[in-house]
Amino acid sequence: MAKKVVATLKTATGKSYAKVIRMVRSPKTNAYTFQETVVPSDQVQEFLKQK
């Protein structure tokens, strides 16, 4: 389960980025943690498909 943050980050060069937050389960404790990553907007779907 993951969600894309509504606000996107932009630079002066015009390349747009998005902050993506993914929920990851720890194999050791079975607790959920959140992994935050800034990726280019065109690679968001590829990042969310990864395990």
mmCIF entry with sequence, helices, sheets and N, C-alpha, C, O atoms, coordinates in Angstrom:
data_MODEL
# 
_entry.id   MODEL 
# 
_entity.id                         1 
_entity.type                       polymer 
_entity.pdbx_number_of_molecules   1 
# 
_entity_poly.entity_id                      1 
_entity_poly.type                           'polypeptide(L)' 
_entity_poly.nstd_linkage                   no 
_entity_poly.nstd_monomer                   no 
_entity_poly.pdbx_seq_one_letter_code       MAKKVVATLKTATGKSYAKVIRMVRSPKTNAYTFQETVVPSDQVQEFLKQK 
_entity_poly.pdbx_seq_one_letter_code_can   MAKKVVATLKTATGKSYAKVIRMVRSPKTNAYTFQETVVPSDQVQEFLKQK 
_entity_poly.pdbx_strand_id                 A 
# 
loop_
_entity_poly_seq.entity_id 
_entity_poly_seq.num 
_entity_poly_seq.mon_id 
_entity_poly_seq.hetero 
1 1  MET n 
1 2  ALA n 
1 3  LYS n 
1 4  LYS n 
1 5  VAL n 
1 6  VAL n 
1 7  ALA n 
1 8  THR n 
1 9  LEU n 
1 10 LYS n 
1 11 THR n 
1 12 ALA n 
1 13 THR n 
1 14 GLY n 
1 15 LYS n 
1 16 SER n 
1 17 TYR n 
1 18 ALA n 
1 19 LYS n 
1 20 VAL n 
1 21 ILE n 
1 22 ARG n 
1 23 MET n 
1 24 VAL n 
1 25 ARG n 
1 26 SER n 
1 27 PRO n 
1 28 LYS n 
1 29 THR n 
1 30 ASN n 
1 31 ALA n 
1 32 TYR n 
1 33 THR n 
1 34 PHE n 
1 35 GLN n 
1 36 GLU n 
1 37 THR n 
1 38 VAL n 
1 39 VAL n 
1 40 PRO n 
1 41 SER n 
1 42 ASP n 
1 43 GLN n 
1 44 VAL n 
1 45 GLN n 
1 46 GLU n 
1 47 PHE n 
1 48 LEU n 
1 49 LYS n 
1 50 GLN n 
1 51 LYS n 
# 
_struct_asym.id          A 
_struct_asym.entity_id   1 
# 
loop_
_struct_conf.conf_type_id 
_struct_conf.id 
_struct_conf.pdbx_PDB_helix_id 
_struct_conf.beg_label_comp_id 
_struct_conf.beg_label_asym_id 
_struct_conf.beg_label_seq_id 
_struct_conf.pdbx_beg_PDB_ins_code 
_struct_conf.end_label_comp_id 
_struct_conf.end_label_asym_id 
_struct_conf.end_label_seq_id 
_struct_conf.pdbx_end_PDB_ins_code 
_struct_conf.beg_auth_comp_id 
_struct_conf.beg_auth_asym_id 
_struct_conf.beg_auth_seq_id 
_struct_conf.end_auth_comp_id 
_struct_conf.end_auth_asym_id 
_struct_conf.end_auth_seq_id 
_struct_conf.pdbx_PDB_helix_class 
_struct_conf.details 
_struct_conf.pdbx_PDB_helix_length 
HELX_P HELX_P1 AA1 SER A 41 ? GLN A 43 ? SER A 41 GLN A 43 5 ? 3 
HELX_P HELX_P2 AA2 VAL A 44 ? LYS A 49 ? VAL A 44 LYS A 49 1 ? 6 
# 
_struct_conf_type.id          HELX_P 
_struct_conf_type.criteria    ? 
_struct_conf_type.reference   ? 
# 
_struct_sheet.id               AA1 
_struct_sheet.type             ? 
_struct_sheet.number_strands   3 
_struct_sheet.details          ? 
# 
loop_
_struct_sheet_order.sheet_id 
_struct_sheet_order.range_id_1 
_struct_sheet_order.range_id_2 
_struct_sheet_order.offset 
_struct_sheet_order.sense 
AA1 1 2 ? anti-parallel 
AA1 2 3 ? anti-parallel 
# 
loop_
_struct_sheet_range.sheet_id 
_struct_sheet_range.id 
_struct_sheet_range.beg_label_comp_id 
_struct_sheet_range.beg_label_asym_id 
_struct_sheet_range.beg_label_seq_id 
_struct_sheet_range.pdbx_beg_PDB_ins_code 
_struct_sheet_range.end_label_comp_id 
_struct_sheet_range.end_label_asym_id 
_struct_sheet_range.end_label_seq_id 
_struct_sheet_range.pdbx_end_PDB_ins_code 
_struct_sheet_range.beg_auth_comp_id 
_struct_sheet_range.beg_auth_asym_id 
_struct_sheet_range.beg_auth_seq_id 
_struct_sheet_range.end_auth_comp_id 
_struct_sheet_range.end_auth_asym_id 
_struct_sheet_range.end_auth_seq_id 
AA1 1 ALA A 2  ? LYS A 10 ? ALA A 2  LYS A 10 
AA1 2 SER A 16 ? ARG A 25 ? SER A 16 ARG A 25 
AA1 3 TYR A 32 ? PRO A 40 ? TYR A 32 PRO A 40 
# 
loop_
_atom_site.group_PDB 
_atom_site.id 
_atom_site.type_symbol 
_atom_site.label_atom_id 
_atom_site.label_alt_id 
_atom_site.label_comp_id 
_atom_site.label_asym_id 
_atom_site.label_entity_id 
_atom_site.label_seq_id 
_atom_site.pdbx_PDB_ins_code 
_atom_site.Cartn_x 
_atom_site.Cartn_y 
_atom_site.Cartn_z 
_atom_site.occupancy 
_atom_site.B_iso_or_equiv 
_atom_site.pdbx_formal_charge 
_atom_site.auth_seq_id 
_atom_site.auth_comp_id 
_atom_site.auth_asym_id 
_atom_site.auth_atom_id 
_atom_site.pdbx_PDB_model_num 
ATOM 1   N N  . MET A 1 1  ? 0.853  -1.163  0.000   1.00 0.00 ? 1  MET A N  1 
ATOM 2   C CA . MET A 1 1  ? 0.000  0.000   0.000   1.00 0.00 ? 1  MET A CA 1 
ATOM 3   C C  . MET A 1 1  ? 0.898  1.225   0.000   1.00 0.00 ? 1  MET A C  1 
ATOM 4   O O  . MET A 1 1  ? 1.798  1.335   0.832   1.00 0.00 ? 1  MET A O  1 
ATOM 5   N N  . ALA A 1 2  ? 0.664  2.134   -0.913  1.00 0.00 ? 2  ALA A N  1 
ATOM 6   C CA . ALA A 1 2  ? 1.488  3.330   -0.999  1.00 0.00 ? 2  ALA A CA 1 
ATOM 7   C C  . ALA A 1 2  ? 0.619  4.477   -1.488  1.00 0.00 ? 2  ALA A C  1 
ATOM 8   O O  . ALA A 1 2  ? -0.445 4.276   -2.075  1.00 0.00 ? 2  ALA A O  1 
ATOM 9   N N  . LYS A 1 3  ? 1.098  5.669   -1.229  1.00 0.00 ? 3  LYS A N  1 
ATOM 10  C CA . LYS A 1 3  ? 0.351  6.809   -1.734  1.00 0.00 ? 3  LYS A CA 1 
ATOM 11  C C  . LYS A 1 3  ? 1.320  7.861   -2.244  1.00 0.00 ? 3  LYS A C  1 
ATOM 12  O O  . LYS A 1 3  ? 2.458  7.953   -1.784  1.00 0.00 ? 3  LYS A O  1 
ATOM 13  N N  . LYS A 1 4  ? 0.866  8.630   -3.174  1.00 0.00 ? 4  LYS A N  1 
ATOM 14  C CA . LYS A 1 4  ? 1.669  9.704   -3.733  1.00 0.00 ? 4  LYS A CA 1 
ATOM 15  C C  . LYS A 1 4  ? 1.257  10.993  -3.039  1.00 0.00 ? 4  LYS A C  1 
ATOM 16  O O  . LYS A 1 4  ? 0.068  11.290  -2.919  1.00 0.00 ? 4  LYS A O  1 
ATOM 17  N N  . VAL A 1 5  ? 2.227  11.743  -2.590  1.00 0.00 ? 5  VAL A N  1 
ATOM 18  C CA . VAL A 1 5  ? 1.943  13.008  -1.933  1.00 0.00 ? 5  VAL A CA 1 
ATOM 19  C C  . VAL A 1 5  ? 1.437  13.988  -2.989  1.00 0.00 ? 5  VAL A C  1 
ATOM 20  O O  . VAL A 1 5  ? 1.940  14.004  -4.112  1.00 0.00 ? 5  VAL A O  1 
ATOM 21  N N  . VAL A 1 6  ? 0.461  14.790  -2.640  1.00 0.00 ? 6  VAL A N  1 
ATOM 22  C CA . VAL A 1 6  ? -0.172 15.699  -3.585  1.00 0.00 ? 6  VAL A CA 1 
ATOM 23  C C  . VAL A 1 6  ? 0.807  16.745  -4.097  1.00 0.00 ? 6  VAL A C  1 
ATOM 24  O O  . VAL A 1 6  ? 0.805  17.055  -5.288  1.00 0.00 ? 6  VAL A O  1 
ATOM 25  N N  . ALA A 1 7  ? 1.641  17.295  -3.225  1.00 0.00 ? 7  ALA A N  1 
ATOM 26  C CA . ALA A 1 7  ? 2.574  18.336  -3.633  1.00 0.00 ? 7  ALA A CA 1 
ATOM 27  C C  . ALA A 1 7  ? 3.727  17.719  -4.407  1.00 0.00 ? 7  ALA A C  1 
ATOM 28  O O  . ALA A 1 7  ? 4.305  16.719  -3.980  1.00 0.00 ? 7  ALA A O  1 
ATOM 29  N N  . THR A 1 8  ? 4.061  18.318  -5.546  1.00 0.00 ? 8  THR A N  1 
ATOM 30  C CA . THR A 1 8  ? 5.215  17.875  -6.307  1.00 0.00 ? 8  THR A CA 1 
ATOM 31  C C  . THR A 1 8  ? 6.320  18.903  -6.155  1.00 0.00 ? 8  THR A C  1 
ATOM 32  O O  . THR A 1 8  ? 6.065  20.093  -5.970  1.00 0.00 ? 8  THR A O  1 
ATOM 33  N N  . LEU A 1 9  ? 7.532  18.429  -6.235  1.00 0.00 ? 9  LEU A N  1 
ATOM 34  C CA . LEU A 1 9  ? 8.689  19.291  -6.077  1.00 0.00 ? 9  LEU A CA 1 
ATOM 35  C C  . LEU A 1 9  ? 9.221  19.648  -7.464  1.00 0.00 ? 9  LEU A C  1 
ATOM 36  O O  . LEU A 1 9  ? 9.410  18.759  -8.294  1.00 0.00 ? 9  LEU A O  1 
ATOM 37  N N  . LYS A 1 10 ? 9.464  20.929  -7.729  1.00 0.00 ? 10 LYS A N  1 
ATOM 38  C CA . LYS A 1 10 ? 9.937  21.348  -9.041  1.00 0.00 ? 10 LYS A CA 1 
ATOM 39  C C  . LYS A 1 10 ? 11.245 22.096  -8.914  1.00 0.00 ? 10 LYS A C  1 
ATOM 40  O O  . LYS A 1 10 ? 11.495 22.779  -7.921  1.00 0.00 ? 10 LYS A O  1 
ATOM 41  N N  . THR A 1 11 ? 12.078 21.959  -9.936  1.00 0.00 ? 11 THR A N  1 
ATOM 42  C CA . THR A 1 11 ? 13.336 22.678  -9.982  1.00 0.00 ? 11 THR A CA 1 
ATOM 43  C C  . THR A 1 11 ? 13.262 23.725  -11.078 1.00 0.00 ? 11 THR A C  1 
ATOM 44  O O  . THR A 1 11 ? 12.305 23.755  -11.852 1.00 0.00 ? 11 THR A O  1 
ATOM 45  N N  . ALA A 1 12 ? 14.258 24.575  -11.143 1.00 0.00 ? 12 ALA A N  1 
ATOM 46  C CA . ALA A 1 12 ? 14.272 25.640  -12.140 1.00 0.00 ? 12 ALA A CA 1 
ATOM 47  C C  . ALA A 1 12 ? 14.455 25.104  -13.554 1.00 0.00 ? 12 ALA A C  1 
ATOM 48  O O  . ALA A 1 12 ? 14.118 25.789  -14.519 1.00 0.00 ? 12 ALA A O  1 
ATOM 49  N N  . THR A 1 13 ? 14.984 23.893  -13.692 1.00 0.00 ? 13 THR A N  1 
ATOM 50  C CA . THR A 1 13 ? 15.223 23.330  -15.020 1.00 0.00 ? 13 THR A CA 1 
ATOM 51  C C  . THR A 1 13 ? 13.961 22.763  -15.650 1.00 0.00 ? 13 THR A C  1 
ATOM 52  O O  . THR A 1 13 ? 13.982 22.402  -16.826 1.00 0.00 ? 13 THR A O  1 
ATOM 53  N N  . GLY A 1 14 ? 12.872 22.673  -14.914 1.00 0.00 ? 14 GLY A N  1 
ATOM 54  C CA . GLY A 1 14 ? 11.622 22.194  -15.461 1.00 0.00 ? 14 GLY A CA 1 
ATOM 55  C C  . GLY A 1 14 ? 11.373 20.714  -15.213 1.00 0.00 ? 14 GLY A C  1 
ATOM 56  O O  . GLY A 1 14 ? 10.281 20.223  -15.501 1.00 0.00 ? 14 GLY A O  1 
ATOM 57  N N  . LYS A 1 15 ? 12.349 19.995  -14.690 1.00 0.00 ? 15 LYS A N  1 
ATOM 58  C CA . LYS A 1 15 ? 12.151 18.571  -14.366 1.00 0.00 ? 15 LYS A CA 1 
ATOM 59  C C  . LYS A 1 15 ? 11.335 18.492  -13.092 1.00 0.00 ? 15 LYS A C  1 
ATOM 60  O O  . LYS A 1 15 ? 11.728 19.070  -12.078 1.00 0.00 ? 15 LYS A O  1 
ATOM 61  N N  . SER A 1 16 ? 10.219 17.799  -13.114 1.00 0.00 ? 16 SER A N  1 
ATOM 62  C CA . SER A 1 16 ? 9.367  17.743  -11.929 1.00 0.00 ? 16 SER A CA 1 
ATOM 63  C C  . SER A 1 16 ? 9.612  16.446  -11.167 1.00 0.00 ? 16 SER A C  1 
ATOM 64  O O  . SER A 1 16 ? 9.858  15.394  -11.758 1.00 0.00 ? 16 SER A O  1 
ATOM 65  N N  . TYR A 1 17 ? 9.539  16.544  -9.860  1.00 0.00 ? 17 TYR A N  1 
ATOM 66  C CA . TYR A 1 17 ? 9.765  15.420  -8.971  1.00 0.00 ? 17 TYR A CA 1 
ATOM 67  C C  . TYR A 1 17 ? 8.559  15.257  -8.052  1.00 0.00 ? 17 TYR A C  1 
ATOM 68  O O  . TYR A 1 17 ? 7.808  16.206  -7.826  1.00 0.00 ? 17 TYR A O  1 
ATOM 69  N N  . ALA A 1 18 ? 8.382  14.061  -7.533  1.00 0.00 ? 18 ALA A N  1 
ATOM 70  C CA . ALA A 1 18 ? 7.296  13.787  -6.601  1.00 0.00 ? 18 ALA A CA 1 
ATOM 71  C C  . ALA A 1 18 ? 7.858  13.031  -5.407  1.00 0.00 ? 18 ALA A C  1 
ATOM 72  O O  . ALA A 1 18 ? 8.740  12.184  -5.550  1.00 0.00 ? 18 ALA A O  1 
ATOM 73  N N  . LYS A 1 19 ? 7.344  13.345  -4.242  1.00 0.00 ? 19 LYS A N  1 
ATOM 74  C CA . LYS A 1 19 ? 7.737  12.633  -3.032  1.00 0.00 ? 19 LYS A CA 1 
ATOM 75  C C  . LYS A 1 19 ? 6.759  11.477  -2.858  1.00 0.00 ? 19 LYS A C  1 
ATOM 76  O O  . LYS A 1 19 ? 5.550  11.688  -2.761  1.00 0.00 ? 19 LYS A O  1 
ATOM 77  N N  . VAL A 1 20 ? 7.287  10.254  -2.820  1.00 0.00 ? 20 VAL A N  1 
ATOM 78  C CA . VAL A 1 20 ? 6.460  9.054   -2.730  1.00 0.00 ? 20 VAL A CA 1 
ATOM 79  C C  . VAL A 1 20 ? 6.697  8.399   -1.373  1.00 0.00 ? 20 VAL A C  1 
ATOM 80  O O  . VAL A 1 20 ? 7.837  8.232   -0.941  1.00 0.00 ? 20 VAL A O  1 
ATOM 81  N N  . ILE A 1 21 ? 5.610  8.035   -0.714  1.00 0.00 ? 21 ILE A N  1 
ATOM 82  C CA . ILE A 1 21 ? 5.685  7.379   0.591   1.00 0.00 ? 21 ILE A CA 1 
ATOM 83  C C  . ILE A 1 21 ? 5.110  5.979   0.436   1.00 0.00 ? 21 ILE A C  1 
ATOM 84  O O  . ILE A 1 21 ? 3.981  5.802   -0.022  1.00 0.00 ? 21 ILE A O  1 
ATOM 85  N N  . ARG A 1 22 ? 5.911  4.984   0.828   1.00 0.00 ? 22 ARG A N  1 
ATOM 86  C CA . ARG A 1 22 ? 5.485  3.592   0.708   1.00 0.00 ? 22 ARG A CA 1 
ATOM 87  C C  . ARG A 1 22 ? 5.536  2.938   2.093   1.00 0.00 ? 22 ARG A C  1 
ATOM 88  O O  . ARG A 1 22 ? 6.469  3.174   2.861   1.00 0.00 ? 22 ARG A O  1 
ATOM 89  N N  . MET A 1 23 ? 4.542  2.126   2.403   1.00 0.00 ? 23 MET A N  1 
ATOM 90  C CA . MET A 1 23 ? 4.504  1.402   3.662   1.00 0.00 ? 23 MET A CA 1 
ATOM 91  C C  . MET A 1 23 ? 5.206  0.058   3.455   1.00 0.00 ? 23 MET A C  1 
ATOM 92  O O  . MET A 1 23 ? 4.852  -0.703  2.555   1.00 0.00 ? 23 MET A O  1 
ATOM 93  N N  . VAL A 1 24 ? 6.210  -0.226  4.303   1.00 0.00 ? 24 VAL A N  1 
ATOM 94  C CA . VAL A 1 24 ? 7.002  -1.444  4.166   1.00 0.00 ? 24 VAL A CA 1 
ATOM 95  C C  . VAL A 1 24 ? 6.943  -2.220  5.473   1.00 0.00 ? 24 VAL A C  1 
ATOM 96  O O  . VAL A 1 24 ? 7.096  -1.641  6.549   1.00 0.00 ? 24 VAL A O  1 
ATOM 97  N N  . ARG A 1 25 ? 6.724  -3.516  5.384   1.00 0.00 ? 25 ARG A N  1 
ATOM 98  C CA . ARG A 1 25 ? 6.665  -4.354  6.580   1.00 0.00 ? 25 ARG A CA 1 
ATOM 99  C C  . ARG A 1 25 ? 8.050  -4.931  6.870   1.00 0.00 ? 25 ARG A C  1 
ATOM 100 O O  . ARG A 1 25 ? 8.708  -5.478  5.985   1.00 0.00 ? 25 ARG A O  1 
ATOM 101 N N  . SER A 1 26 ? 8.473  -4.800  8.108   1.00 0.00 ? 26 SER A N  1 
ATOM 102 C CA . SER A 1 26 ? 9.766  -5.322  8.547   1.00 0.00 ? 26 SER A CA 1 
ATOM 103 C C  . SER A 1 26 ? 9.673  -6.837  8.700   1.00 0.00 ? 26 SER A C  1 
ATOM 104 O O  . SER A 1 26 ? 8.756  -7.331  9.357   1.00 0.00 ? 26 SER A O  1 
ATOM 105 N N  . PRO A 1 27 ? 10.607 -7.586  8.105   1.00 0.00 ? 27 PRO A N  1 
ATOM 106 C CA . PRO A 1 27 ? 10.549 -9.047  8.236   1.00 0.00 ? 27 PRO A CA 1 
ATOM 107 C C  . PRO A 1 27 ? 10.890 -9.520  9.652   1.00 0.00 ? 27 PRO A C  1 
ATOM 108 O O  . PRO A 1 27 ? 10.484 -10.608 10.061  1.00 0.00 ? 27 PRO A O  1 
ATOM 109 N N  . LYS A 1 28 ? 11.626 -8.714  10.384  1.00 0.00 ? 28 LYS A N  1 
ATOM 110 C CA . LYS A 1 28 ? 12.058 -9.106  11.722  1.00 0.00 ? 28 LYS A CA 1 
ATOM 111 C C  . LYS A 1 28 ? 10.949 -8.935  12.759  1.00 0.00 ? 28 LYS A C  1 
ATOM 112 O O  . LYS A 1 28 ? 10.709 -9.836  13.563  1.00 0.00 ? 28 LYS A O  1 
ATOM 113 N N  . THR A 1 29 ? 10.265 -7.773  12.746  1.00 0.00 ? 29 THR A N  1 
ATOM 114 C CA . THR A 1 29 ? 9.276  -7.480  13.785  1.00 0.00 ? 29 THR A CA 1 
ATOM 115 C C  . THR A 1 29 ? 7.835  -7.477  13.277  1.00 0.00 ? 29 THR A C  1 
ATOM 116 O O  . THR A 1 29 ? 6.902  -7.377  14.073  1.00 0.00 ? 29 THR A O  1 
ATOM 117 N N  . ASN A 1 30 ? 7.646  -7.584  11.972  1.00 0.00 ? 30 ASN A N  1 
ATOM 118 C CA . ASN A 1 30 ? 6.328  -7.497  11.335  1.00 0.00 ? 30 ASN A CA 1 
ATOM 119 C C  . ASN A 1 30 ? 5.644  -6.156  11.564  1.00 0.00 ? 30 ASN A C  1 
ATOM 120 O O  . ASN A 1 30 ? 4.430  -6.042  11.391  1.00 0.00 ? 30 ASN A O  1 
ATOM 121 N N  . ALA A 1 31 ? 6.404  -5.148  11.947  1.00 0.00 ? 31 ALA A N  1 
ATOM 122 C CA . ALA A 1 31 ? 5.849  -3.808  12.110  1.00 0.00 ? 31 ALA A CA 1 
ATOM 123 C C  . ALA A 1 31 ? 5.984  -3.057  10.784  1.00 0.00 ? 31 ALA A C  1 
ATOM 124 O O  . ALA A 1 31 ? 6.893  -3.328  9.999   1.00 0.00 ? 31 ALA A O  1 
ATOM 125 N N  . TYR A 1 32 ? 5.083  -2.122  10.547  1.00 0.00 ? 32 TYR A N  1 
ATOM 126 C CA . TYR A 1 32 ? 5.144  -1.324  9.328   1.00 0.00 ? 32 TYR A CA 1 
ATOM 127 C C  . TYR A 1 32 ? 6.005  -0.087  9.552   1.00 0.00 ? 32 TYR A C  1 
ATOM 128 O O  . TYR A 1 32 ? 5.955  0.546   10.607  1.00 0.00 ? 32 TYR A O  1 
ATOM 129 N N  . THR A 1 33 ? 6.795  0.242   8.534   1.00 0.00 ? 33 THR A N  1 
ATOM 130 C CA . THR A 1 33 ? 7.563  1.481   8.526   1.00 0.00 ? 33 THR A CA 1 
ATOM 131 C C  . THR A 1 33 ? 7.257  2.200   7.227   1.00 0.00 ? 33 THR A C  1 
ATOM 132 O O  . THR A 1 33 ? 6.752  1.597   6.280   1.00 0.00 ? 33 THR A O  1 
ATOM 133 N N  . PHE A 1 34 ? 7.558  3.473   7.183   1.00 0.00 ? 34 PHE A N  1 
ATOM 134 C CA . PHE A 1 34 ? 7.285  4.265   5.995   1.00 0.00 ? 34 PHE A CA 1 
ATOM 135 C C  . PHE A 1 34 ? 8.591  4.639   5.323   1.00 0.00 ? 34 PHE A C  1 
ATOM 136 O O  . PHE A 1 34 ? 9.511  5.147   5.963   1.00 0.00 ? 34 PHE A O  1 
ATOM 137 N N  . GLN A 1 35 ? 8.663  4.381   4.021   1.00 0.00 ? 35 GLN A N  1 
ATOM 138 C CA . GLN A 1 35 ? 9.839  4.691   3.233   1.00 0.00 ? 35 GLN A CA 1 
ATOM 139 C C  . GLN A 1 35 ? 9.497  5.880   2.342   1.00 0.00 ? 35 GLN A C  1 
ATOM 140 O O  . GLN A 1 35 ? 8.584  5.796   1.520   1.00 0.00 ? 35 GLN A O  1 
ATOM 141 N N  . GLU A 1 36 ? 10.222 6.985   2.500   1.00 0.00 ? 36 GLU A N  1 
ATOM 142 C CA . GLU A 1 36 ? 9.980  8.190   1.711   1.00 0.00 ? 36 GLU A CA 1 
ATOM 143 C C  . GLU A 1 36 ? 11.097 8.344   0.690   1.00 0.00 ? 36 GLU A C  1 
ATOM 144 O O  . GLU A 1 36 ? 12.275 8.216   1.022   1.00 0.00 ? 36 GLU A O  1 
ATOM 145 N N  . THR A 1 37 ? 10.721 8.619   -0.555  1.00 0.00 ? 37 THR A N  1 
ATOM 146 C CA . THR A 1 37 ? 11.685 8.771   -1.629  1.00 0.00 ? 37 THR A CA 1 
ATOM 147 C C  . THR A 1 37 ? 11.208 9.863   -2.575  1.00 0.00 ? 37 THR A C  1 
ATOM 148 O O  . THR A 1 37 ? 10.010 9.993   -2.825  1.00 0.00 ? 37 THR A O  1 
ATOM 149 N N  . VAL A 1 38 ? 12.148 10.650  -3.105  1.00 0.00 ? 38 VAL A N  1 
ATOM 150 C CA . VAL A 1 38 ? 11.840 11.646  -4.118  1.00 0.00 ? 38 VAL A CA 1 
ATOM 151 C C  . VAL A 1 38 ? 12.282 11.075  -5.457  1.00 0.00 ? 38 VAL A C  1 
ATOM 152 O O  . VAL A 1 38 ? 13.461 10.782  -5.660  1.00 0.00 ? 38 VAL A O  1 
ATOM 153 N N  . VAL A 1 39 ? 11.323 10.917  -6.372  1.00 0.00 ? 39 VAL A N  1 
ATOM 154 C CA . VAL A 1 39 ? 11.606 10.338  -7.685  1.00 0.00 ? 39 VAL A CA 1 
ATOM 155 C C  . VAL A 1 39 ? 11.065 11.265  -8.769  1.00 0.00 ? 39 VAL A C  1 
ATOM 156 O O  . VAL A 1 39 ? 10.164 12.060  -8.500  1.00 0.00 ? 39 VAL A O  1 
ATOM 157 N N  . PRO A 1 40 ? 11.597 11.177  -9.989  1.00 0.00 ? 40 PRO A N  1 
ATOM 158 C CA . PRO A 1 40 ? 11.027 11.946  -11.099 1.00 0.00 ? 40 PRO A CA 1 
ATOM 159 C C  . PRO A 1 40 ? 9.573  11.540  -11.335 1.00 0.00 ? 40 PRO A C  1 
ATOM 160 O O  . PRO A 1 40 ? 9.214  10.376  -11.157 1.00 0.00 ? 40 PRO A O  1 
ATOM 161 N N  . SER A 1 41 ? 8.755  12.480  -11.727 1.00 0.00 ? 41 SER A N  1 
ATOM 162 C CA . SER A 1 41 ? 7.320  12.232  -11.878 1.00 0.00 ? 41 SER A CA 1 
ATOM 163 C C  . SER A 1 41 ? 7.005  11.111  -12.869 1.00 0.00 ? 41 SER A C  1 
ATOM 164 O O  . SER A 1 41 ? 6.015  10.401  -12.701 1.00 0.00 ? 41 SER A O  1 
ATOM 165 N N  . ASP A 1 42 ? 7.830  10.948  -13.890 1.00 0.00 ? 42 ASP A N  1 
ATOM 166 C CA . ASP A 1 42 ? 7.545  9.908   -14.871 1.00 0.00 ? 42 ASP A CA 1 
ATOM 167 C C  . ASP A 1 42 ? 7.911  8.509   -14.373 1.00 0.00 ? 42 ASP A C  1 
ATOM 168 O O  . ASP A 1 42 ? 7.563  7.528   -15.030 1.00 0.00 ? 42 ASP A O  1 
ATOM 169 N N  . GLN A 1 43 ? 8.599  8.383   -13.240 1.00 0.00 ? 43 GLN A N  1 
ATOM 170 C CA . GLN A 1 43 ? 8.995  7.081   -12.711 1.00 0.00 ? 43 GLN A CA 1 
ATOM 171 C C  . GLN A 1 43 ? 8.230  6.687   -11.448 1.00 0.00 ? 43 GLN A C  1 
ATOM 172 O O  . GLN A 1 43 ? 8.605  5.721   -10.784 1.00 0.00 ? 43 GLN A O  1 
ATOM 173 N N  . VAL A 1 44 ? 7.176  7.407   -11.105 1.00 0.00 ? 44 VAL A N  1 
ATOM 174 C CA . VAL A 1 44 ? 6.426  7.130   -9.879  1.00 0.00 ? 44 VAL A CA 1 
ATOM 175 C C  . VAL A 1 44 ? 5.775  5.757   -9.936  1.00 0.00 ? 44 VAL A C  1 
ATOM 176 O O  . VAL A 1 44 ? 5.877  4.990   -8.978  1.00 0.00 ? 44 VAL A O  1 
ATOM 177 N N  . GLN A 1 45 ? 5.109  5.433   -11.036 1.00 0.00 ? 45 GLN A N  1 
ATOM 178 C CA . GLN A 1 45 ? 4.414  4.147   -11.142 1.00 0.00 ? 45 GLN A CA 1 
ATOM 179 C C  . GLN A 1 45 ? 5.385  2.978   -11.090 1.00 0.00 ? 45 GLN A C  1 
ATOM 180 O O  . GLN A 1 45 ? 5.069  1.940   -10.509 1.00 0.00 ? 45 GLN A O  1 
ATOM 181 N N  . GLU A 1 46 ? 6.572  3.131   -11.695 1.00 0.00 ? 46 GLU A N  1 
ATOM 182 C CA . GLU A 1 46 ? 7.583  2.073   -11.651 1.00 0.00 ? 46 GLU A CA 1 
ATOM 183 C C  . GLU A 1 46 ? 8.061  1.858   -10.221 1.00 0.00 ? 46 GLU A C  1 
ATOM 184 O O  . GLU A 1 46 ? 8.274  0.720   -9.801  1.00 0.00 ? 46 GLU A O  1 
ATOM 185 N N  . PHE A 1 47 ? 8.231  2.937   -9.477  1.00 0.00 ? 47 PHE A N  1 
ATOM 186 C CA . PHE A 1 47 ? 8.691  2.834   -8.092  1.00 0.00 ? 47 PHE A CA 1 
ATOM 187 C C  . PHE A 1 47 ? 7.652  2.137   -7.221  1.00 0.00 ? 47 PHE A C  1 
ATOM 188 O O  . PHE A 1 47 ? 8.009  1.329   -6.363  1.00 0.00 ? 47 PHE A O  1 
ATOM 189 N N  . LEU A 1 48 ? 6.385  2.435   -7.429  1.00 0.00 ? 48 LEU A N  1 
ATOM 190 C CA . LEU A 1 48 ? 5.334  1.834   -6.616  1.00 0.00 ? 48 LEU A CA 1 
ATOM 191 C C  . LEU A 1 48 ? 5.135  0.351   -6.930  1.00 0.00 ? 48 LEU A C  1 
ATOM 192 O O  . LEU A 1 48 ? 4.653  -0.393  -6.076  1.00 0.00 ? 48 LEU A O  1 
ATOM 193 N N  . LYS A 1 49 ? 5.495  -0.093  -8.135  1.00 0.00 ? 49 LYS A N  1 
ATOM 194 C CA . LYS A 1 49 ? 5.348  -1.500  -8.492  1.00 0.00 ? 49 LYS A CA 1 
ATOM 195 C C  . LYS A 1 49 ? 6.434  -2.367  -7.870  1.00 0.00 ? 49 LYS A C  1 
ATOM 196 O O  . LYS A 1 49 ? 6.264  -3.580  -7.751  1.00 0.00 ? 49 LYS A O  1 
ATOM 197 N N  . GLN A 1 50 ? 7.553  -1.756  -7.469  1.00 0.00 ? 50 GLN A N  1 
ATOM 198 C CA . GLN A 1 50 ? 8.651  -2.510  -6.858  1.00 0.00 ? 50 GLN A CA 1 
ATOM 199 C C  . GLN A 1 50 ? 8.230  -3.054  -5.511  1.00 0.00 ? 50 GLN A C  1 
ATOM 200 O O  . GLN A 1 50 ? 7.353  -2.501  -4.849  1.00 0.00 ? 50 GLN A O  1 
ATOM 201 N N  . LYS A 1 51 ? 8.864  -4.143  -5.112  1.00 0.00 ? 51 LYS A N  1 
ATOM 202 C CA . LYS A 1 51 ? 8.611  -4.706  -3.775  1.00 0.00 ? 51 LYS A CA 1 
ATOM 203 C C  . LYS A 1 51 ? 9.818  -4.548  -2.923  1.00 0.00 ? 51 LYS A C  1 
ATOM 204 O O  . LYS A 1 51 ? 9.812  -4.956  -1.762  1.00 0.00 ? 51 LYS A O  1 
# 
